[in-house]
Amino acid sequence: MARWRKLGIIAGAGALPFRLAEAAGAPHVVRLAGMADANFSSFSNEECGLAEAGKIIRTLKNAGCDAVVLAGVVKRPDFSELKPDWRGAALLPRIIAAAAKGDGAMLGVLVQTLEAEGFLVVAAEEVLVDLIAPRGVLSALAPSSENWSDIRKAAAIIAALGPFDVGQAAIVASGHTLAIEAAEGTDAMLRRCADFPASARGGDRRNGVLVKRPKPGQELRVDLPTIGVETIRRANEAGLAGVAVEAGAALILDRDAAQREADARGLFLLGFEPAELNAT
């Protein structure tokens, strides 16, 4: 049974906000201007600017929402071009100061602001339970011992870079670090790897692993690492052997479709637990 009466969804780009709206039944959706790209016409909804904090809070309260989920891709704005309302203007110095520490700190300010207004901030997987990545091999193919070695190294890189709030993904092939996610996002990182010569992955054979996991100390109610069918397709185009995410701490959109895509492309799809990273 849900812990809330009515859910508000602050929607960025991508498919996740719409999936949550479908699962929530009768939510109120706040579409972030210039970011939300799904059609929410079948739901109660209103568009708000990213810096219109007062309007966002007011529309959620007017709609009777007592809980909020933040979902979808929200690109870091050009702060000089934002048009804040009075509440947003008061909040902006805190947001800018937090942004200097990384996106995680910036999201933390938003969560604290919503909680201070009395909203229950919930994770996407609490709304749609099937999103959370389970443990184990989710595809027909399983990772080889070499793949596991790459998984452990990529996971360690993400953990080591946590204090710098860099990213949630890394790609390693035969022990060679091919890419670390930064501001460009996972899809762009995979496109970049697709342009590498085969020798960068250790030859013409399919090799290398994309790993996604939360950064240490991350606020787990927002911005969990997310993959889907498109991630599998881009991993295939990059010549990788598979995709691994941290079980219980990452989201898989359309899990069945992602599994089918992995099987069709000859990739493995894995949900690992942190304890498995310590195995030799």
C-alpha positions as CSV (number, residue, x, y, z in Angstrom):
1,M,0.0,0.0,0.0
2,A,1.3,3.4,-1.0
3,R,2.6,5.8,1.7
4,W,0.9,8.7,0.1
5,R,-2.5,9.9,-1.0
6,K,-1.6,11.7,-4.3
7,L,1.7,11.6,-6.0
8,G,3.3,14.6,-7.8
9,I,5.8,13.9,-10.6
10,I,8.5,16.5,-11.4
11,A,9.2,15.3,-14.9
12,G,12.4,15.8,-16.9
13,A,13.2,14.2,-20.3
14,G,13.0,10.5,-21.2
15,A,10.5,7.7,-20.8
16,L,10.7,7.2,-17.0
17,P,8.4,10.1,-15.9
18,F,5.6,8.8,-18.2
19,R,6.0,5.2,-17.0
20,L,5.7,6.5,-13.4
21,A,2.6,8.5,-14.3
22,E,0.9,5.4,-15.7
23,A,1.8,3.4,-12.6
24,A,0.6,6.1,-10.2
25,G,-2.9,6.1,-11.5
26,A,-3.9,9.8,-11.1
27,P,-0.8,11.8,-10.4
28,H,-0.2,15.5,-11.0
29,V,2.7,16.1,-13.3
30,V,5.0,19.1,-13.3
31,R,6.6,19.3,-16.7
32,L,9.9,21.0,-16.6
33,A,9.9,23.5,-19.4
34,G,12.3,22.7,-22.2
35,M,13.1,19.3,-20.7
36,A,10.0,17.0,-20.3
37,D,9.4,15.5,-23.7
38,A,6.6,13.0,-23.0
39,N,2.9,13.7,-23.8
40,F,1.2,14.0,-20.4
41,S,-2.2,15.2,-21.8
42,S,-4.0,12.3,-20.3
43,F,-2.9,13.3,-16.8
44,S,-3.3,16.4,-14.7
45,N,-0.3,18.5,-15.5
46,E,1.3,21.9,-15.6
47,E,4.5,23.3,-17.1
48,C,7.0,25.1,-14.8
49,G,10.4,26.5,-15.4
50,L,13.3,24.9,-13.6
51,A,13.9,28.0,-11.5
52,E,10.2,28.5,-10.7
53,A,10.4,26.9,-7.3
54,G,7.5,28.7,-5.9
55,K,5.3,27.8,-8.8
56,I,6.3,24.2,-8.6
57,I,5.6,23.9,-4.9
58,R,2.3,25.8,-5.3
59,T,1.0,23.7,-8.2
60,L,1.8,20.5,-6.3
61,K,0.0,21.7,-3.2
62,N,-3.0,23.0,-5.2
63,A,-3.3,19.5,-6.8
64,G,-3.4,17.9,-3.4
65,C,-0.1,16.1,-3.7
66,D,1.5,14.9,-0.4
67,A,4.4,13.0,-2.1
68,V,6.8,13.8,-4.9
69,V,9.1,11.8,-7.2
70,L,11.7,13.4,-9.3
71,A,12.2,11.5,-12.6
72,G,13.8,12.0,-16.0
73,V,16.9,13.6,-17.3
74,V,17.5,17.2,-16.1
75,K,20.4,18.8,-17.8
76,R,22.5,21.3,-15.9
77,P,21.1,24.8,-16.8
78,D,22.9,28.0,-17.8
79,F,22.2,29.7,-14.5
80,S,22.5,33.2,-16.2
81,E,19.6,32.4,-18.4
82,L,17.2,31.1,-15.7
83,K,14.1,33.1,-15.0
84,P,13.3,32.4,-11.3
85,D,10.2,33.4,-9.4
86,W,10.6,34.9,-6.0
87,R,11.0,31.5,-4.3
88,G,13.4,30.4,-7.0
89,A,15.5,33.5,-6.6
90,A,15.8,32.9,-2.9
91,L,16.9,29.3,-3.5
92,L,19.2,30.0,-6.4
93,P,22.3,30.9,-4.4
94,R,22.1,27.6,-2.5
95,I,21.6,25.7,-5.8
96,I,24.6,27.4,-7.5
97,A,26.8,26.8,-4.4
98,A,25.8,23.1,-4.4
99,A,26.3,22.8,-8.2
100,A,30.0,23.7,-7.7
101,K,30.2,20.4,-5.7
102,G,28.4,18.4,-8.4
103,D,25.0,17.4,-9.6
104,G,24.4,15.1,-6.6
105,A,24.8,18.1,-4.2
106,M,22.4,20.1,-6.4
107,L,19.8,17.4,-6.3
108,G,20.2,17.2,-2.5
109,V,19.1,20.9,-2.2
110,L,16.0,20.2,-4.2
111,V,15.1,17.2,-2.1
112,Q,15.6,19.2,1.1
113,T,13.5,22.0,-0.2
114,L,10.6,19.7,-1.0
115,E,10.8,17.9,2.4
116,A,10.8,21.3,4.2
117,E,7.5,22.0,2.4
118,G,6.0,18.9,3.9
119,F,6.3,16.6,0.9
120,L,7.3,13.0,1.1
121,V,10.1,12.5,-1.5
122,V,9.9,8.9,-2.8
123,A,12.1,6.9,-5.1
124,A,10.9,5.9,-8.6
125,E,11.1,2.2,-7.7
126,E,8.7,2.7,-4.9
127,V,6.1,3.8,-7.5
128,L,7.0,1.1,-10.0
129,V,8.6,-1.8,-8.2
130,D,9.6,-3.7,-11.4
131,L,12.1,-1.0,-12.3
132,I,14.7,-2.0,-9.8
133,A,17.5,-4.2,-11.1
134,P,17.5,-7.7,-9.6
135,R,20.6,-9.7,-8.8
136,G,22.0,-12.2,-11.2
137,V,22.4,-12.9,-14.9
138,L,19.4,-11.5,-16.8
139,S,20.3,-12.7,-20.2
140,A,21.1,-15.9,-22.0
141,L,24.8,-15.2,-22.0
142,A,26.7,-14.9,-18.7
143,P,29.9,-12.8,-18.2
144,S,33.2,-14.6,-18.6
145,S,36.0,-14.4,-16.0
146,E,37.6,-11.7,-18.0
147,N,34.3,-9.7,-18.2
148,W,34.1,-10.0,-14.4
149,S,37.6,-8.6,-14.0
150,D,36.5,-5.6,-16.1
151,I,33.3,-5.2,-14.1
152,R,35.3,-5.0,-10.9
153,K,37.7,-2.4,-12.3
154,A,34.9,-0.3,-13.7
155,A,32.9,-0.5,-10.4
156,A,36.0,0.5,-8.5
157,I,36.6,3.5,-10.7
158,I,33.1,4.8,-10.1
159,A,33.5,4.3,-6.4
160,A,36.9,6.1,-6.4
161,L,35.6,9.1,-8.3
162,G,32.6,9.4,-6.0
163,P,34.0,12.3,-3.9
164,F,34.4,14.3,-7.1
165,D,30.7,13.7,-8.2
166,V,31.8,12.8,-11.7
167,G,29.4,10.1,-13.0
168,Q,27.7,6.8,-12.6
169,A,29.2,4.8,-15.4
170,A,32.5,3.5,-16.7
171,I,33.6,1.2,-19.6
172,V,36.6,-1.1,-19.2
173,A,37.9,-3.7,-21.8
174,S,40.6,-6.2,-21.0
175,G,41.6,-4.0,-18.0
176,H,41.9,-0.9,-20.3
177,T,39.7,2.0,-19.2
178,L,38.0,3.2,-22.3
179,A,35.6,5.8,-20.9
180,I,34.3,7.4,-17.7
181,E,30.9,9.1,-17.7
182,A,31.0,12.9,-17.2
183,A,28.6,15.6,-18.2
184,E,27.8,14.1,-21.6
185,G,25.8,11.2,-20.2
186,T,25.8,7.4,-20.9
187,D,24.5,7.5,-24.4
188,A,27.1,10.0,-25.6
189,M,29.8,8.1,-23.8
190,L,28.9,4.9,-25.6
191,R,28.8,6.8,-29.0
192,R,32.3,8.0,-28.2
193,C,33.5,4.4,-27.6
194,A,31.9,3.2,-30.8
195,D,34.4,5.4,-32.7
196,F,37.4,3.8,-31.0
197,P,39.4,1.3,-33.1
198,A,38.8,-2.4,-32.3
199,S,42.4,-2.5,-31.0
200,A,41.2,-0.3,-28.0
201,R,39.0,-3.2,-26.9
202,G,41.7,-5.8,-27.4
203,G,41.0,-6.8,-31.0
204,D,38.1,-7.5,-33.3
205,R,36.3,-9.7,-30.8
206,R,33.4,-8.4,-28.8
207,N,34.9,-7.2,-25.6
208,G,34.5,-4.7,-22.8
209,V,31.8,-3.9,-20.2
210,L,29.6,-0.9,-19.4
211,V,29.1,-0.7,-15.6
212,K,26.6,1.6,-14.0
213,R,26.2,2.1,-10.2
214,P,25.4,4.9,-7.8
215,K,28.2,7.2,-6.6
216,P,29.2,6.7,-2.9
217,G,27.0,8.8,-0.7
218,Q,24.5,9.5,-3.5
219,E,20.9,10.4,-2.6
220,L,19.2,7.2,-3.7
221,R,15.7,8.6,-4.1
222,V,16.7,10.6,-7.2
223,D,19.0,10.1,-10.2
224,L,19.6,6.3,-9.8
225,P,21.6,4.9,-12.7
226,T,19.2,3.9,-15.4
227,I,19.5,1.6,-18.5
228,G,17.1,0.4,-21.1
229,V,16.8,-1.0,-24.6
230,E,18.6,2.0,-26.1
231,T,21.6,1.4,-23.7
232,I,21.9,-2.2,-24.9
233,R,21.7,-1.1,-28.5
234,R,24.5,1.5,-28.0
235,A,26.6,-1.0,-26.1
236,N,26.3,-3.3,-29.1
237,E,27.3,-0.6,-31.5
238,A,30.3,0.1,-29.3
239,G,31.4,-3.5,-29.6
240,L,31.0,-4.3,-25.9
241,A,30.4,-7.7,-24.4
242,G,27.8,-6.7,-21.9
243,V,26.2,-4.3,-19.5
244,A,26.3,-4.6,-15.7
245,V,24.4,-2.6,-13.1
246,E,24.4,-2.7,-9.3
247,A,21.4,-4.8,-8.2
248,G,18.9,-3.0,-6.0
249,A,20.6,0.3,-6.8
250,A,19.9,0.8,-10.5
251,L,16.8,1.0,-12.7
252,I,16.0,-1.0,-15.9
253,L,13.3,0.4,-18.1
254,D,11.4,-2.3,-19.9
255,R,13.4,-5.1,-18.4
256,D,11.9,-7.8,-20.6
257,A,12.6,-5.8,-23.7
258,A,16.2,-5.0,-22.6
259,Q,16.8,-8.7,-21.9
260,R,15.4,-9.6,-25.4
261,E,17.6,-7.0,-27.0
262,A,20.7,-8.3,-25.1
263,D,20.0,-11.8,-26.3
264,A,19.4,-10.7,-29.8
265,R,22.7,-8.8,-29.9
266,G,24.7,-11.5,-28.1
267,L,25.4,-9.3,-25.0
268,F,25.2,-10.2,-21.4
269,L,23.0,-8.2,-18.9
270,L,24.0,-8.5,-15.3
271,G,22.8,-7.3,-11.9
272,F,25.7,-7.6,-9.4
273,E,25.9,-7.1,-5.7
274,P,28.8,-5.1,-4.1
275,A,29.9,-8.2,-2.2
276,E,30.6,-9.9,-5.6
277,L,33.1,-7.3,-6.4
278,N,35.4,-8.5,-3.7
279,A,35.6,-12.0,-5.1
280,T,38.8,-13.1,-6.8
